[in-house]
Amino acid sequence: MADSVERFSGFAALYDEVRPVPPVAFTELLVQLARASRPALVVDLGSGTGVSAVIWTGRADRVVAVEPSEDMRAAAAARLRPERGTEFEIRDARAAHTALADGCADVVTCSQSLHWLDPETTFPEVARVLRPGGVFAAIDCDWPPAIDWEVDAAYERMDRSTRHLEAELGVVPRRWEKSGHLGRILSSGLFRWSTELALSHVESGGADRLVALAETQGGVVALRQAGVADEDIGLDDLRHVARAVLGREVRPWWWTYRVRLGVV
């Protein structure tokens, strides 16, 4: 099985351009639960190009973006600039080995990354890094966003095809299904309180952005690298349906985010 870091290397620019940026409302929720109006330190695990770290600009004193992929870190360096009193550090490390001090963080987040992280090693590191009363949040959005029923159905067909081909060719790293995140947080015994909730967020885009978004999914990348044709992956079908239905129109994209929370 390929390493998940390799899986998300080589397309950072496109990832940074088309991936959704989580809503700022997440910061408001997490600081309320952490009882810290402005966190001294937020740690973002598997930070990618910084799309999940940038929302803390002006809302935390310091943000450490932990990311093992070199090209993702390079894109994050261009995005994450000191502003409104927030300092950013981009750290070359894995989630289970951050090298941060004990009890240093008010908030630890995993946005679209926890399913690639081994809970047996990740949760103890999260609990070690958080101060008592600190909040851990695993943030994931439902794919695809709600745009149009016919377009969404084409995306779902592509996703099913991708998963089938990944398993058939053995090109998927080990992953933990997102639906089990809360159960694993609870069973770790490391958090005093845990819950799950949903938030919504609206962005916008057209057919080309939607196809580009699909091209940033790790399974699609891995299958293309393995020589699988876009037709077999379902990308051609998605491209055809999206362009036929949307044309050049830009429509609202209705994202649903699942947030699994734990307080140490």
C-alpha positions, 0 to 999 in steps of 0.5 A: 500500500502506498504511503498517504503522504506520497498519495497527496504529493505532486498536486499542491497548487491545484489542491490549494486552488479548489479545495473548500476553506472551512468556515470561520464559524469553526473557530467561534465554536472551538474557542467557546468550548475551550473557554479561551476567547483567543487561543495562545496556540492552535495546532492543525494536524495534517494541515495540507496547504493551510486551508484549515489553518488560515481561518485562525488568522486574527483569532489565535496568537500562534498556529502550528501547521503540522504537515509531512508533505514537502510540496504541501508545506511549500503551498502553505508557506505562501498562504499562511502569513503573519497577520492581525497578531497571528504567527504561523509555524509550518512544521515538517512532522507527522501527527503522532510525533509533533515534538511540541511541548506537553499541555501547550495547546488550547485547540488541536484540529484535524481537517479532512485528515483524521481518516489517514491517521492511526488513532492508536498513535494520534490520540495520545499525542493530541491528549499530550499536547492539549492543556487540561480543558483543551479541545480536539476537533476532527472536521470533515465535509460530506462529498460532494457538496449539494449543487444539482441532483444530476451532477451530484449523482455523477460525482457519487458514481465516480466515488464508488468507482474510485473505491472499487478500483483502489481496492482492486489494484491495491493502491490505497493506504490504510484508512479509518472510515470517517463515520467511526471517528466519534466512536474511536475518540470515545473508546480511546479513554483520553477525553472527558467529553465527546460529541458530534455535530454538523455545520453548513457552509456555502461556497460557489463554483462551476463545472470546471472547479468541480472536476478539478476538485475531483482530481484532487481526491487521493483515490483519483490521483493514485488511480491515474498514477497507476495508469487507469483511464479517466473513463474508467475512474468516472471522471469523463462521466462527471465532466460531461454531466457537469458541463451539460447541466451547469454550462458556464454557470457558477452556482452555490455549493452547499457543504455539510461539515461533520465535527467530532469533538473531544475535551481532555 
